[in-house]
């Protein structure tokens, strides 16, 4: 996925979850933050950020904050995409690319925002086998938190995330395939782990789902200031 009209700025502060003050070309602009998570380790005073200039005249803010450079002691800086909409868009592109290379005799459909039970899952791949439609449900989770080269999720407690996990278990029980795809919005990670310290209940739910047949996968991304593309498989470590 690609952005348009990317500019560079310097982060100043974040008055609330939705906006930030950023210095762009010597001027202070109030910008929209496309990630309502805490991101305290990313949005620090003086951090280099990248923003997409938007053309909607009705908006109060002229820019969306989409990426940040995280400085690390004794390690290379990390360019991290922190747009919460980017993982779904990149995942849809990636899966459509996979499907396009599959057996031409089978028709596949990749759908977004598909309702199932009491949840709405990010993606669903449908294909017909012997006249019967098979469904693969995929819930996408964007990962922007890292510690010492380990990608972690979540960065804050997520009851909604637990609800999605339990609904995916129901999908499997009813004969469908189900995946949780952790999209790591950076490169250079050695592995992915659920964030036990922040939300142990989420980690426990993830382990239970894996035992119930939900497939847990993680992929890193090639990130530039104006793009993000799903790339390599990352080891998932969910043992307690």
Secondary structure, DSSP 8 states (H G I E B T S, - for coil): -B-SSEEEEEEEE-SSSSEEEEEETTEEEEEEES--S--TTTS-TT-EEEEEE---TT-S-SEEEEEEEEEETTEEEEEEE--TTHHHHHHHHHHHHHHHTS-TTS-EEEEEEEEETTEEEEEEEEEEETTEEEEEEEEEEEE-EEETTEEEE-SS--HHHHHHHHHHHHHHHTT-EEEEEEEESSS--SEEEE-TTT-HHHHHHHHHHHHTT-EEEEEEEEEETTEEEEEEEEEEE---
